[in-house]
Every structure is written in structure tokens, then in C-alpha cells.
């Protein structure tokens, strides 16, 4: 079978439709939702296949949206139509199976069975081998500047199938719709489609092979790449030569202000930085990663919004955030940080609960019930002071009565109305 027939095989397309539906996602420029995919492909599937075989398939322009970045800027995304997403997913599934055997062992992004945590562990192994100078390589606007001709040329080295290459180029040149206007795509691989991660790995595999041919130790995750050497002089030399190579061979521009030679403690790789514990290097979340967790928690526990919704919804949002954050950073040292964060987060939760109780009589009655159930041994006067205090919600929630009545065990207990609130520190200690 030719490659295009593997892509258009019914089983492969069925898997692609299932993947696109499971990812959900917003509609493209045609506003078709993912729920209509099955019906659409039943009616038009054969027609789509034939147009692809005859090189007549024309993808729709991607819909441009922007998402905020940690530095305050915005990252452009291109959302293809759901039908185009299925075709891209079908191509990506076959390309990944074929290319996986050729990719570097030091590449970890967008690959099955590989993760950011494995990339960090590899980086730690290099640091512990004595490579304590890091070249933090930053490619400027990588996904927006991939050269189409160079990418197709690289693909042609392993793909000898004209319909497949034509289909990929069609997606690259589909154009972008923004504010109702369509602009041509002369370069770049728009982020947001299923095909762009595979194509980005194919393109940057050339960089991996160049670094390997030079005998360099490196870790790459998508367009984030760190190179590890043993001296500052070697680091400066490698940074200059690799920058020149990227611009000449892959036509990519290196960000001169962000690409730098740093010590591990000043490095920022995939949200982690490094520190030395005795004779060995360890990792931990960066200050920016911690600040992002605080910011997202504040957003969920915004007093006005959180007090107006059911507590169960708030707890579910917090649990999702905490589990996701801790699972990502679990290989790092963060016990002390999570102790502080846990206490701060529970204080914010108590503020929300107290404001929901609102009336003095309700606060008194609920605290009396908790006092009896939890066994805090508060006096009626202790409870009365909290219920009738003129202090604000925040200061009242910090007192010993509220802290003991709504302790981690009570907040973590599941009821019929809400799930238990995850204790960040306890969850971290259980998962490490």
C-alpha cells in the first residue's frame, strides 16, 4: 500500500475521528462542532478520500485565536475546522508510527511514552556528570517561522508519495482567518492542529542529529532545547556555532536576548530550575511556576465569584488544579513551598465558606455543629465572638476557631454535596 492509502484506511480515519472527538475543542471557521463528525464522514467520507488521492482536497483557513503566555504576551493559535482536524490527525498517526524509530533519544516533546518529567531527569543526569554550564537555546517564534520548502524537502527524504506531500503542503498553506479576513500562510506551522507537533519534531530532528554528530549532551522538548557542557568557554563556543547553523541550515532565527549561557541555578527549563543538594543536582519549580499556581488559585477563589457558586464546584476546580500541578512537578523538591501554599489556600477557602454562611446566626449554628462533630471543645463565647465579630471575612477566617473547625481533615472529607478538598502537601507526599 502507498502511504496515502495507510492514511485513508478506514481504521485509521476511525481512530482519528475518535481522537478529535475526545479532545473536543472549539469549532473552526465553518463553526461545525465535533459532535457532527460521524454523520459528516458517513455522508462525505468517500468524497473526501477521493479528493485527497487526486490532490484536490483544499483545507479551510485556520481560525486565529490568542492565549495568554506567562510573560504577559499572547501566543497565537490556529484552530482548523473539525474535518481538517480529522485529516490532520490521520496523517499525524501514520507519520508518528513511521518517524518514531528515527527520532533522537534526547527528544521528549509530543512523543508517545515520553514526558517533560523524563526530559528533566535526563537534564539532571547530565548535570550530575559534571556538565554544569547550560546553553538555554530559544528559537524566536519557532512555529511561526518554519520554512515550508525546507520542511517538505526534509519530509521527502523519507516519504516518496506525492499525494501525501501535497496534502501536508496544503495544510501548511491553508491560510489564517482573523477578524473575518484571510491571509496567506507563507511560512510557519500553526499551533493548534494535530499535525503541527509531528511536523515540528521532523523539522527539529535535523538539529538533534547535528548536536549528536558533535557529541554534545542536550535535551529537547519541542522547541525548548538545553545543551550541557563542562566549561563556560565551551558553552560560548557551542552557542555561537549552533546559532549560526540554525540560521543557515534550518532558516530559523535564534532569540539573541533569551538564548544565553547560564549556571543550572539560573536555568528555566519546562518550568523547572535546578539546585545542588550536597554533591548531587536536584530540580524544583521555578518562581514563575509557583506564581502561576497562586494566580490560578486566586482566580478560582475570587471571593465575589466563589461565594456565589456551590462549594462543590469550587472544590472540583481546586482539586483539578492541585492534582495537575503537583503531578507535573512531582519530581521536584517542593515540600516547604507546598506547606506554605496549602495553609494559604485553605485560608482563602475558609473566607469563601464564611462569606457563604454570611449571617451571624448561620455562622454560629454551623460552628456549633462543627464544634460538636470535630470535638474542638470551643466555648459558646468563642463561637459567639466569631459569629458577631466586626472584623472582615479575611481576619475572622484566620482565627483559631475557624482554623480548627475547618481543618484539613474536615475540608478533605467528602459529603453528598461536594468532593473532599485535596491537601496539596499530602497529595505530593503520597505521589513521590
VEXGUVEX-896080 format. One record per atom (N, C-alpha, C, CB): z, y negated, x; residue in one letter. Coordinates in steps of 0.2 Angstrom, whole numbers, plus 5000, padded with zeros to 4 digits. Glycine has a CB too. Layout:
# VEXGUVEX-896080
ZYXA ...
//
This chain:
# VEXGUVEX-896080
500050065004X 500050005000X 500049945004X 500650004995X 499649895002X 499749825006X 500349795004X 499149785003X 500549745008X 501149715007X 501249675001X 501249665013X 500749644998X 500749614992X 500849664986X 500049574990X 500649724987X 500749774981X 501549794981X 500349834982X 501849794987X 502549814988X 502949754984X 502749814995X 502749694985X 503049634982X 502949634974X 502749564985X 502349654972X 502249654965X 502349724961X 501449644964X 502649764965X 502849834962X 503349814956X 503149874967X 503349854951X 503749844945X 504449844947X 503549894940X 504649894951X 505349904953X 505649844957X 505449964957X 505249814961X 505449754965X 505449694961X 504949744971X 505049684956X 505049624951X 505649634947X 504349624947X 505749694944X 506349704940X 507049684944X 506449774938X 507049704950X 507649684954X 507649614955X 507649724961X 507049574956X 507049504957X 507249474950X 506349484959X 507049494945X 507249464938X 508049474937X 506849494932X 508249524939X 509049544938X 509349494943X 509149614940X 509149484949X 509549444954X 509449364952X 509149444961X 508949344949X 508849274947X 509349264941X 508149254945X 509349314936X 509749304930X 510549304932X 509649364925X 510649344937X 511349354939X 511649284943X 511549414944X 511149254946X 511349194949X 511349134945X 510849174955X 511049144939X 511049094933X 510649034936X 511749074931X 510948974937X 510648914940X 510248874934X 510148944945X 510148814936X 509848764932X 509048784931X 509948694934X 508748754925X 508048764925X 507648714929X 507848744917X 507048734930X 506648694935X 506248634930X 506048734938X 505648614933X 505348564929X 505148584922X 504748534933X 505048644921X 504748664914X 505348674909X 504348734915X 505948674912X 506548674908X 506648744904X 506548624902X 506348794907X 506448864904X 507048894907X 505848914906X 507548924903X 508148954905X 508049024908X 508648944900X 508549044912X 508449114914X 508449164909X 509049124919X 508749154903X 508849204898X 508149224895X 509249174892X 507649184896X 506949194893X 506549234898X 506649134891X 506749254904X 506349284909X 506149354907X 506749294915X 506549394904X 506249464902X 505749454897X 506849504899X 505749414892X 505249404887X 504649384890X 505549364881X 504749334895X 504149294898X 503749344902X 504349234902X 504049384906X 503749434910X 503449494907X 504249464916X 503749514901X 503449564897X 502749534894X 503849584891X 502749474892X 502049444890X 501549424895X 502249384885X 501849404901X 501349374906X 501449404912X 501549304906X 501749464913X 501849494920X 501249514923X 502349554919X 500849544919X 500149574922X 499749514924X 499849614917X 499749464920X 499349404921X 499549374928X 499349354915X 500149364929X 500449334935X 500249374941X 501249324934X 500349444940X 500149484946X 499449474948X 500349564944X 499049474943X 498349474945X 498149404948X 497849484938X 498449354946X 498349284949X 498549284956X 498649234945X 499149314957X 499349324964X 498949364969X 500049354964X 498649414966X 498249464970X 497549424972X 498049524966X 497349384967X 496749344968X 496849274971X 496349334961X 497449264974X 497649194977X 497549134972X 497149184983X 497649144966X 497549094961X 498249064958X 497049114956X 498749104960X 499449084957X 499649014960X 499949134959X 499848964956X 500048904958X 500748884955X 499548844955X 501148884960X 501848874959X 501948804956X 502348884965X 502448794952X 502648724949X 502948684955X 503048724943X 502948614954X 503348574959X 504148594958X 503248504958X 504548584963X 505248594963X 505548534960X 505548614970X 506048544956X 506448484954X 506948464959X 506848504947X 506948404961X 507348374966X 508048354963X 507048314969X 508548384966X 509248364964X 509648354971X 509648414960X 510248314970X 510648304976X 511348324975X 510548224978X 511648354980X 512348374980X 512648334986X 512448454981X 513348314985X 513648284990X 513848324996X 514348254987X 513848295002X 514048335008X 514748305010X 513548315014X 515048345014X 515748325016X 515748255020X 515948375021X 515248235023X 515248175026X 515048115022X 514748175032X 515048125015X 514848075011X 514148065009X 515148005013X 513748095013X 512948085012X 512748145006X 512548095018X 512148145005X 511948185000X 511448235002X 511648154994X 511448305000X 510948355003X 510448364997X 511348415004X 509848354999X 509348364994X 509148444993X 508648334996X 509148464986X 508948524985X 508348524980X 509548564981X 507948584981X 507348584977X 507448644972X 506748594981X 507448634966X 507548694961X 506848714958X 508048664955X 506648774960X 506048794957X 506148814950X 505748854961X 505548824946X 505648854939X 505848924940X 504948854936X 506148954934X 506449014935X 505849074936X 506749034928X 505249064934X 504749104935X 504549104943X 504049094931X 504549044945X 504349044953X 504949074957X 504248974955X 505549064954X 506149094957X 506149174958X 506849074954X 505849204952X 505749274952X 505249294957X 505549294945X 504749264958X 504149274963X 504449264970X 503549234961X 504849214971X 505049204977X 505549254979X 505449134978X 506049274974X 506549324976X 506149394977X 506949334969X 505649404974X 505249474975X 504949474982X 504649474970X 504649414984X 504449404991X 505049414996X 504049344992X 505549374995X 506149374999X 506449445000X 506649334997X 506449484995X 506749554995X 506349595000X 506749584988X 505649595000X 505249635004X 505249605011X 504549635001X 505249545012X 505249515019X 505849535022X 505149435018X 506449525019X 507049545022X 507049615024X 507649525017X 506849665020X 506849735022X 506449745029X 506549775017X 505849705029X 505449715035X 505649675041X 504749685033X 505949615040X 506149575046X 506849595049X 506049505044X 507249625045X 507949635047X 507949675054X 508349675042X 507549715055X 507649755061X 507449715067X 507149815061X 507049655066X 506849615072X 507349555073X 506149585070X 507749545068X 508249485069X 508749495075X 508549465063X 508949445078X 509449445083X 510149465081X 509549375087X 510549505085X 511149525083X 511649465083X 511449575089X 511449405086X 511849345086X 511649295080X 511749305092X 511249325075X 511149285069X 511449315063X 510349285068X 511849265060X 512349295055X 512149265048X 513049275056X 511749205047X 511649175041X 511149205036X 511449105042X 511349215030X 510849245025X 510549305026X 510249195024X 511049355029X 510849425031X 511249475027X 510749435038X 511049525025X 511449575022X 511949605026X 511049635018X 512549615024X 513149635028X 513349595034X 512849705031X 513149535034X 513449485039X 513749425035X 512849465043X 514149395039X 514549335036X 514749285041X 515249365032X 515049225038X 515249175043X 515849195047X 515449115039X 516249235044X 516849265047X 516649305054X 517249305043X 516149345053X 515849385059X 515649335064X 515349435056X 515249285062X 515049235067X 515549205071X 514649185063X 516149185067X 516749155071X 517049205075X 517249135066X 517049275073X 517349325078X 516949335084X 517449385074X 516249325083X 515849335089X 515949275094X 515149335087X 516049215091X 516149155095X 516849165099X 516249095090X 517349185095X 517949205099X 517949245104X 518449225094X 517549305104X 517449345109X 517149315115X 516949405107X 516649265114X 516349235120X 516849185123X 515749185117X 517249155119X 517749105122X 518249145126X 518149075116X 518449205124X 518949245127X 518649285133X 519249305123X 517949285134X 517649305140X 517649245145X 516949325139X 517849185144X 517849135149X 517349085148X 517849165155X 516949085142X 516449035141X 516748985137X 515849075137X 517048935140X 517448885137X 517148815136X 518148885140X 516548815137X 516148755136X 515648775130X 515748725142X 515648725125X 515248745119X 514648685118X 515648745113X 514048715117X 513548665116X 513448675108X 512848685119X 513648615105X 513548615097X 512948585096X 514148575094X 512448635094X 511748615093X 511648595085X 511248675095X 511348535084X 511248515077X 510548495077X 511748455076X 510148525072X 509448515071X 509448465065X 509048575070X 509148405067X 509048355062X 508648375056X 508848285065X 508948375050X 508648385043X 508148445044X 508148325041X 508448505046X 508048565048X 507648585042X 508548615050X 507948595036X 507548625031X 506948575028X 508048645025X 507048515030X 506548465028X 506048455033X 506848395026X 506048485039X 505548465044X 505248525047X 505948435050X 505348585044X 504948645046X 504248635046X 505248715042X 503848645051X 503148645051X 502848695048X 502848635059X 502448685043X 502148735039X 501648785043X 501748705033X 501248745047X 500748785050X 501048835056X 500248735054X 501548805059X 501948845064X 502248905060X 502448805068X 502548895055X 502948945051X 502449005049X 503248915045X 501848985046X 501349035044X 501049065050X 500748995041X 501049035056X 500749065062X 501249115064X 500649015068X 501949105064X 502449145066X 502449215061X 503149115065X 502349195054X 502349255049X 501749295051X 502349225042X 501149265053X 500549305054X 500649355060X 499949255055X 501149345064X 501249385070X 501449455067X 501749365074X 501749465061X 501949525059X 501649545052X 502749525058X 501349495049X 501149505042X 500349495042X 501449455037X 500049555041X 499249555041X 499049565034X 499049605046X 499249515030X 499049525022X 498949455020X 499649555018X 498249435018X 498049365016X 498449345010X 497349365016X 498449385004X 498749364998X 499449344999X 498649414993X 499849385003X 500549365004X 500649305008X 500849425008X 500249295013X 500249225017X 500049175012X 499849235023X 499549185008X 499349125004X 499849114999X 498649145000X 500249164996X 500749154991X 501349114994X 501049214988X 501549125000X 502049095004X 501849025005X 502249125010X 501249005007X 501048945009X 500948905002X 500348945012X 500848934997X 500848904990X 501448874988X 500548944985X 502048914990X 502648894988X 502848834993X 503148954989X 502648834999X 502848785004X 502548715002X 502648805011X 501948724999X 501548664997X 501548644989X 500848664999X 502048674986X 502148664979X 502248594977X 502648704976X 502548554981X 502748484979X 503448474976X 502248454975X 503648414976X 504348394973X 504248344968X 504748374979X 504648354962X 504648314957X 505248274957X 504548344950X 505248204957X 505848164957X 505748104953X 506048144964X 506148094948X 506048034943X 505448034940X 506147974947X 505148094938X 504548104935X 503948104939X 504548054930X 503948084945X 503448084950X 503348144955X 503448014954X 502748174956X 502648224960X 502448204967X 502248284957X 502748224972X 502548204979X 502348274982X 503048164983X 501848264987X 501648324990X 502148344996X 500948314994X 502148414997X 502548445002X 502148455009X 502948505000X 502248405013X 501848415020X 502148455025X 501648345023X 502848455024X 503248495029X 503948515025X 503348465036X 504248565028X 504948575026X 504948645021X 505248525022X 505548675021X 505648725016X 506248705012X 505848795020X 506048685005X 506548655001X 507148705000X 506248634995X 507748685001X 508348725000X 508448724992X 508948695003X 508648784990X 508748794983X 508348854980X 508548734979X 507848874983X 507448934981X 507648994985X 506648924982X 507549054982X 507749114986X 507349134992X 507649174981X 506749104993X 506349114999X 506549075005X 505649104997X 506849015004X 506948975010X 507449005015X 507248905007X 507949045013X 508449065018X 508049115023X 509049105015X 507649165020X 507249215024X 506749175028X 506949265019X 506449125026X 505949095030X 506249055036X 505549045026X 506849025034X 507248985039X 507449035045X 507848955036X 507649095043X 507849145048X 507249165052X 508149205045X 506649175049X 506049195053X 505849145058X 505449205048X 505849075056X 505649025060X 506149015066X 505648955056X 506849015065X 507349005070X 507449075074X 507948985067X 507149125072X 507149185076X 506849175083X 506849245073X 506349135083X 506049115089X 506549085094X 505449065088X 506949035091X 507549015095X 507949065098X 507948955091X 508149115093X 508549165096X 508349205101X 508749215090X 507649225101X 507349255106X 507349215113X 506649285104X 507249155112X 507249115118X 507849115122X 506949045117X 508449105118X 509049105120X 509249175124X 509649085115X 509049225120X 509149295123X 508749305130X 508949345118X 508149275130X 507749285136X 508149255142X 507049265135X 508449195140X 508849165146X 509549195147X 508949085144X 509749245144X 510349275145X 510949235143X 510449285152X 510849185138X 511349145135X 511749175130X 511049075133X 512449165129X 512849185124X 512849135118X 513549195126X 512649155112X 512649105107X 512749135100X 511949075107X 512949095095X 513049125088X 512649075084X 513749125086X 512249095080X 511849055075X 511949075068X 511149055076X 512149025063X 512149045056X 511748995053X 512949035054X 511149015050X 510648975048X 510448925053X 510848935041X 510448855052X 510348805057X 510848785061X 509948745053X 511448815060X 512048795064X 512048845070X 512748795060X 512048815076X 512048855082X 512548835087X 511348865085X 512948875090X 513348855096X 513148905101X 514148865094X 513148875107X 512948905114X 513548905118X 512348885117X 513748955121X 514448965125X 514248975132X 514849015122X 514448925137X 514348935144X 515048925148X 513848885147X 515048935154X 515648935158X 515848865162X 515648985163X 515348825162X 515448755165X 515148695162X 515248755173X 515448645163X 515148585159X 514448565162X 515548525160X 514348575169X 513648565172X 513148615169X 513748575179X 513348675168X 512848725165X 512748705157X 513148795165X 513248675154X 513148655147X 512648605146X 513848645144X 512748555151X 512248495150X 511548515152X 512548435156X 511448555157X 510848585158X 510448625153X 510848625165X 510848665150X 510648705144X 510448665138X 511148765142X 510848615137X 510748575131X 510148535132X 511348525130X 509948505138X 509348465139X 508748515138X 509348435146X 508748575141X 508148615141X 508048645134X 508248675146X 508548665131X 508448695124X 508248635119X 509148725121X 508448575120X 508248525116X 507448505117X 508648455117X 507248505123X 506548505125X 506148555122X 506448495132X 506448625122X 506048675120X 505948675112X 506448745122X 506448655109X 506448655101X 505948605099X 507148635098X 505848545103X 505448495101X 504648515102X 505548425104X 504648545108X 503948565110X 503648625106X 503948585117X 504048685106X 503848745103X 503948755095X 504248805106X 504448725092X 504548735085X 504448665082X 505248755084X 504348615085X 504248545082X 504848525078X 503648545078X 505448535080X 506048525077X 506348465081X 506548585076X 506648415078X 507048365081X 507748375082X 506848295078X 508048375088X 508748385088X 509148315087X 508948415095X 509648325083X 510048255082X 510448245088X 510548275076X 510248185091X 510548165098X 511248145097X 510148105101X 511448125091X 512148095091X 512648155089X 512248045085X 512348205086X 512848265084X 512848325089X 512648285077X 512248325092X 512248385097X 512548365103X 511448395099X 513048405105X 513548375111X 513848435114X 514048335108X 514048425120X 514448475124X 515248465123X 514248475132X 515548505120X 516248495119X 516748555121X 516348485111X 517348545122X 517848595123X 517948635116X 518448575126X 518148695116X 518248735110X 518748695105X 518548795111X 519248665107X 519648625103X 519348565099X 520348605107X 518848545102X 518448495098X 517848515094X 518248435104X 517748585094X 517148605091X 517248615083X 517048675094X 516748605080X 516748615072X 516148665071X 516748545069X 516348725069X 515848775068X 515948815061X 515748825074X 515548805056X 515648835050X 516348815047X 515548905051X 516548765048X 517248745045X 517848765049X 517248765038X 517748795055X 518248815059X 518248775066X 518148895061X 518848775069X 518948755076X 519348805079X 519248675076X 519448795086X 519748845090X 520348815093X 519248875095X 520848855095X 521448835098X 521648895103X 522048815094X 522048885108X 522248935113X 522948955111X 522248915120X 523049015110X 523749045109X 523949095115X 523749085102X 524349065120X 524449105126X 523849105130X 524649175124X 523549165131X 522949175135X 522349185131X 523049235140X 522449195124X 521849205120X 521649145115X 521949275116X 521049145114X 520749095109X 520849125102X 520049075111X 521049075097X 521049095090X 520749035086X 521849095088X 520649045080X 520248995076X 520748975070X 519649025073X 520548915067X 520848895062X 520448845058X 521548855064X 520548825052X 520148775048X 520248715051X 520348775040X 519648675051X 519648605053X 520048555049X 518948585054X 520148505051X 520548455047X 520048435041X 520648385051X 519448425042X 518948415037X 518948465031X 518248405039X 519048535033X 519048585028X 519748585024X 519048655032X 520248565028X 520948565024X 520848505019X 521448555029X 520548445022X 520548385017X 520148405011X 520248325021X 519648445012X 519148465006X 519548505001X 518548495009X 519948545004X 520448584999X 520848544995X 520848635003X 521148494998X 521648444995X 521248404990X 521948395000X 520648384992X 520248344987X 520048384981X 519648314991X 519848444982X 519648484976X 520248494971X 519348544978X 520848504975X 521448524971X 521648464967X 522048544975X 521548404970X 521748344966X 521248334960X 521648274971X 520648354961X 520148344956X 520348384950X 519448364958X 520548444951X 520748494946X 521348474943X 520848564949X 521848444947X 522548424944X 522548354943X 523048444949X 521948314942X 522048244940X 522448244933X 521248224938X 522948204934X 523448204928X 523248194921X 524048154930X 522748144921X 522548124914X 522148184911X 522148064914X 521648214915X 521248264913X 521548334912X 520648274918X 522048354917X 522348414917X 522848424911X 522748434923X 523148364910X 523648364904X 523348374897X 524148304904X 522748354897X 522348354890X 522048424889X 521848304890X 522048474894X 521748534893X 522248594893X 521148554898X 522148654891X 522548704891X 522748724898X 522248774887X 523448744899X 523648754906X 523248814909X 524348774906X 523048864904X 522748924907X 522048904910X 522548974901X 521748854908X 521048834911X 521248804918X 520748784906X 521748764918X 521948734925X 522148794930X 522448684924X 522548834928X 522748894932X 522148934934X 523248934929X 521648944930X 521048984932X 520648944937X 520649004926X 520548884936X 520148844941X 520548844948X 520048774938X 521148834948X 521548834954X 521548904957X 522348814953X 521548954954X 521549024956X 520849034960X 521749074951X 520349014956X 519649024959X 519648984966X 519148994954X 519848924966X 519848884972X 520248914977X 520048814970X 520848934976X 521348954981X 521049024984X 522048964978X 520849064980X 520649134982X 520049124986X 520449184976X 519549084984X 518949074988X 519049044995X 518449024984X 519448994995X 519648955001X 519949005006X 520048895000X 520449035004X 520849075008X 520449135010X 521549105004X 520049165006X 519649225008X 519149205014X 519249245002X 518849145013X 518449115018X 518749105025X 518049055016X 519349075025X 519649055031X 520249105033X 519948985030X 520249165030X 520749215031X 520849235038X 520749275027X 520349235042X 520349255049X 520649205054X 519649275052X 520849145051X 521049085055X 521849085054X 520749025053X 522149055059X 522849035058X 523048975054X 523149025065X 523348985048X 523548935044X 524148945040X 522948925039X 524648975043X 525248995039X 525648925038X 525749045043X 525748885043X 526048825042X 525748775037X 526148785049X 525048775038X 524748725033X 524748745026X 523948725035X 524748815025X 524748835018X 525448835015X 524548915017X 525948835019X 526648815017X 526748745014X 527148825022X 526448695018X 526448635015X 525948625009X 526148585021X 525448655009X 524948645004X 525248674997X 524248675005X 525548734998X 525748764992X 526348724989X 526048834994X 526748694993X 527348654990X 527048594986X 527848634995X 526548564989X 526248504987X 525848524980X 525748474992X 525448574980X 525048594974X 525548614968X 524648654976X 526048654970X 526548664964X 526848604961X 527048714967X 527048554966X 527248494963X 526848454958X 527448444969X 526148454960X 525648424956X 525648464949X 524948424959X 525648534950X 525648574943X 526248554939X 525648654945X 526848554942X 527448534938X 527348464934X 528048534942X 527048414938X 526848354935X 526448364928X 526548304940X 525948404929X 525548414923X 525948444917X 524948464925X 526348494919X 526748534914X 527148484911X 527048594917X 527548444915X 528048394912X 527648344907X 528348364918X 527048324909X 526748274905X 526448304899X 526148244909X 526348374899X 526148404893X 526748414888X 525848474894X 527348424891X 527848434886X 528048364883X 528548454891X 527948314887X 527948244885X 528648214882X 527448234880X 528848234876X 529348214873X 530048234876X 529348234865X 530548194876X 531148214878X 531448274875X 531648154878X 531448284869X 531648344865X 531348404867X 531648334858X 530648404868X 530248454870X 530448474878X 529548444870X 530548434882X 530748444889X 531348474889X 530748374893X 531848454885X 532548484885X 532548554883X 532948434881X 532148564877X 532148634874X 531848684879X 531748634868X 531248664882X 530848704887X 531348724893X 530248684889X 531648674896X 532048684902X 532648724900X 532248614904X 532948714894X 533448754892X 533248834891X 533748734885X 532648844889X 532448914888X 532348944895X 531748914884X 532048904900X 531848924906X 532548934910X 531448874910X 533048894909X 533648904912X 534048974910X 534148844910X 533948984904X 534249054902X 533849114904X 534249054894X 533149104904X 532749164907X 532749174914X 532049154904X 532749114918X 532649124925X 533349134928X 532349064928X 533849104925X 534549114927X 534749054933X 534649174930X 534548994931X 534648944936X 535348914936X 534148884935X 535648924931X 536348904930X 536448824930X 536848934935X 535948794927X 535948724926X 536448704920X 535248694925X 536848654921X 537248624915X 536848584910X 537848584918X 537048584904X 536748544899X 536648474902X 537148534893X 537048444906X 537048374909X 536448374913X 537648354912X 536348424918X 535748424922X 535048424918X 535748494927X 535048464913X 534448464909X 534348404906X 534448524904X 534848374903X 534848314899X 534548254903X 535548294896X 534848254910X 534548194914X 533848194915X 534948204921X 533548254916X 532848264917X 532448244911X 532648334919X 532648274905X 532348254899X 532348184897X 532648294893X 532848144899X 532948074896X 532848024902X 533548074893X 532648054908X 532648004914X 532047954913X 532448044920X 532147894915X 531647844915X 531247844921X 531947774915X 531347894926X 530947904932X 530247924929X 531247954937X 529747914933X 529047934932X 528948014932X 528547904936X 528348034930X 528248104930X 528348134937X 527548124927X 528048104942X 528048124948X 528748134951X 527548084953X 529148084951X 529848094954X 530248144950X 530148024954X 530148144943X 530548194939X 530348264941X 530448184932X 529748274943X 529448344944X 529648364951X 528748344944X 529948314955X 530148334962X 530848354963X 529948274967X 531248344957X 531948354957X 532048434957X 532248324951X 532748454959X 532948524960X 532848554953X 533648524962X 532948524947X 532948564941X 532248584939X 533148514935X 531748544940X 531048564939X 530848614944X 530648504939X 531048604950X 530848644956X 531048714955X 531048614962X 531648724952X 531948794952X 531748824945X 532748784952X 531648784940X 531448804933X 530748834933X 531548754928X 530348794937X 529648814938X 529448834945X 529148754935X 529848884947X 529748904954X 529148944955X 530348944956X 528948964961X 528349004962X 528249074958X 528249024969X 528849104957X 528849164953X 528749154946X 529549204953X 529049104943X 528849084936X 528149064935X 529349024933X 527849014939X 527248994939X 526749054940X 527048944944X 526949104944X 526449154945X 526549214940X 526649184952X 526949204935X 526949254930X 526449254925X 527649254927X 526049304923X 525549304918X 525849304911X 525049354919X 525649264907X 525849264900X 525149274896X 526149194898X 525249284889X 524649294885X 524249234884X 524949314878X 524449174886X 524049114886X 523749094892X 524549054883X 523949114898X 523749094904X 523849144909X 524049024906X 523449144915X 523549194920X 524149164925X 522949204925X 524349204929X 524849184934X 524549134939X 525249244937X 524849084942X 524649044947X 524649074954X 524948974947X 524149084957X 524149114964X 524549074969X 523449124966X 524949104972X 525349074978X 524949074984X 526049104979X 524649014986X 524149014992X 524449054998X 524048944994X 525049035000X 525349075006X 525449145005X 526049035008X 525749164999X 525749234998X 525149274998X 526149244992X 524649244995X 523949274995X 523649285002X 523449234990X 523749235006X 523549235013X 523849285017X 523649165016X 524549295016X 524849345020X 524649415018X 525649335019X 524549425011X 524349485009X 523649505011X 524349485001X 523149455012X 522449475014X 522349475022X 522049425011X 522849465026X 522749465033X 523149525036X 523049395036X 
//
